[in-house]
Amino acid sequence: MNIKHHLDEATLMSYAAGSMSQAMALVVACHLSMCTACRNRAHESEAIGGMLLDNLKPAPVGDDALAQVLACIDGLPELEAEPSGASLNTSLNNRASCEKAESFSSNNDQITSASSVPSPLDDYIGSSLEHIEWNRIVPGVHYHDLPCKTERGGVSRLLRIAPGKAMLPHSHDGNELTLILRGSFTDEVGRFTVGDIADLDNEIQHQPLVDSNEDCICLIATDAPLKFSTLLGKIVQPMTGF
Ligand SMILES: [Zn+2]
């Protein structure tokens, strides 16, 4: 795999600090499972974070600190019971999957071929891209929503876009992470193939165009709704969920 587009430094630090949404952390974990270079940088970020913690001056703690913490816990409201065993299981499965993504740490490459599913993603869709249930937005553009949490109205989903199709031009109100799992696209930033990640902030406007002979499948997470720059984009935004 010839990966040319990587995670930026701020994204890696945020991931290492655990301050990222579950949706964004899933995309980062999937890229790390495919990219030795970013995995090494992530370990360095974790080491820097550990050194910063080591250098913190200890804060004095009163003799009654433990009693105060226990009193606070006693004062918390009881968690509401889940309405059914099935939903409890679903909730636990979702949480376990997202925690797996957030705590992902790999010493071995998890991708063995261009069409495999990254390990942190297989709890959601299984080990193949062939059996995903797709929803159609418009002809040639399909999506599959993932249950990871998003912030400020963002999305966590797989997109499948046909050859020659372009997304509507847009910018972002926050960050957008896009990991290529199959096929390729080109936008104002460059050409993205399998394993590449587009790590975009709110300063970039782009219009991805699929330039592969097969459908392009991407894992995408945003932390806020996209900002479409055309009237058509603004009209279809409520229908696309972006
Ligand atoms: Zn990378």
Residues whose N, C-alpha, C, O or C-beta is under 5 A from the ligand:
A	BS01	ZN	H5 H6 L7 C35 C38
